[in-house]
Amino acid sequence: MNGIQQILQKSIAVGTLTVVLFSCSNNTQEVRDFLVSKNLPIGIAKDAFHVYKDSGRITSKLITPLLHDFSNRKQHPYNEFPKGIKIVNFEGKDSVTITGNYALTYSKTAVSEIKGNVVVLNHTEKSRLETEQLFWDQKTKYFFSEKAFVLSTLKDTIYGIGFECKEDLSKHLAKKTIGKLETLEEE
């Protein structure tokens, strides 16, 4: 009888444990909703290095020490880079590097906000933009800001507040400017 009681006790223990384990369920949507309600990211990546390719050719690289993925937001999904970001674009003949201490990028609108010691370098043209805040429309490949900036080229250094320019720092519109500029006079 002792053997039968032991088998019966073990069977009851295994059966109870099985019921307990299978009664817990994690619906993926419930988990996502919970993370949204607590304003938690759906994913976190440390020391992220992402390479973007188009037709087998590298078009850009993204490097960040910390990435928070909030793509579970229905209205405005975004990614947060709380410890800074470095982006290197390889478009056409120009190579442009963008760095900043903090960034947000919204996936639906493809607009990014980069803040804190923002530096944009066009390595081909040797131009450099420095500001504290920069908005980047990735669809139109356009930068804009209403903050103070310094735009340095091989010939000029422009200081001002507020500007717009193409992603490669060409064709810029500078507001409230001071500085030494070289101009060409047409006859």
SULURKA-V851354 format. One record per run of one state. SS is the DSSP state (helix for helix, strand for strand, loop for the rest). FROM is the first residue (numbers start at 1). LEN is the number of residues. If there is no record, write none. Layout:
# SULURKA-V851354
[[SS;FROM;LEN] [SS;FROM;LEN]]
This chain:
# SULURKA-V851354
[[loop;1;1] [helix;2;22] [loop;24;4] [helix;28;10] [loop;38;5] [strand;43;12] [loop;55;2] [strand;57;14] [loop;71;7] [strand;78;4] [loop;82;3] [strand;85;7] [loop;92;2] [strand;94;7] [loop;101;1] [strand;102;5] [loop;107;4] [strand;111;12] [loop;123;4] [strand;127;11] [loop;138;4] [strand;142;11] [loop;153;4] [strand;157;10] [loop;167;6] [strand;173;2] [loop;175;2] [strand;177;4] [loop;181;7]]
